[in-house]
Amino acid sequence: MKSSVTKIGNSKGVIIPSHLLKQCGFTKEVSLEIKNDTLVISKAKKPREGWTEAFIKPRNNSWARKSCANYLCA
């Protein structure tokens, strides 16, 4: 599918058909990034999303495991 790049104020925009937005679960915000010269549009992540899971991963440090068990997982 092709779409045109249009001028929106001082910026440029691309009109994305609503069925594609719905299929991807996009609401008001999206995340934009460049990967291998390709513009990738994905769902915007919530601030600090995944931090708890990353923190409670097993560590080589027994203190970190105990702290996690006592404070986050209680």
N, C-alpha and C positions, 0 to 999 in steps of 0.2 A: 504494500500500500504506500502511496506517495502522498505527501502533504506539502503545502507551500510555506515558506518562511515569510511572515508578514511583519510590517513595522507596527509596533505598539509603543507610542510615545517615543522615548529615546532608546528603546530596546527593540528586540526582535522577538517574535513568538511563532509557535507552530500550533495550529488547531488540531487537537486530538479528538477523534470521534468519541462520543459518550459511551458507546458500547465497549470500546477499548479501555476507557477509564474505569468503567464498572467491572469489567473482567479482571483488571489488575488490582482492584480494591483501592484505587486512589480516591482521596477525599479532597481536603483543602491544601495539604502540603505534600510535596514530593522531594526526593533527594536527587540531585544531579551530580554526575561525576563522569570523567573521561577515562575510558579504558581502551587502550590500543586504537587511538584515534576515532573512537566511537562514543557518542553521547549516550549515557545509560541513565534512564529515569526509573527510580524505584520508590517504594513507600518510604516516607520519612520515618525515621526511628525516633522513639521517645527518648528524651534525655536520660542518660545513665542506663539505658536498656541493656540488660545482660550483665551488669556489674556484679550483682549478687552471685549469679552462677559462676562467673569468672573468679570471684573471691573464694568461693567455697570449694573450688577444685582442689584435689589433694596436692599438698605441697611437701617438699622434702623437710620442711620445718615443722616439727611437732607442735610448737607454740601456736603457729598459724592454724593448724587443724583444731587444737583445743579452743582457741579464741572463736573460731567459726562455729564450732559446735555449741559453745556457751552463749554466744550473743546473737548470731544470725539464725541459727536453726532451732532455737528454743521455742 
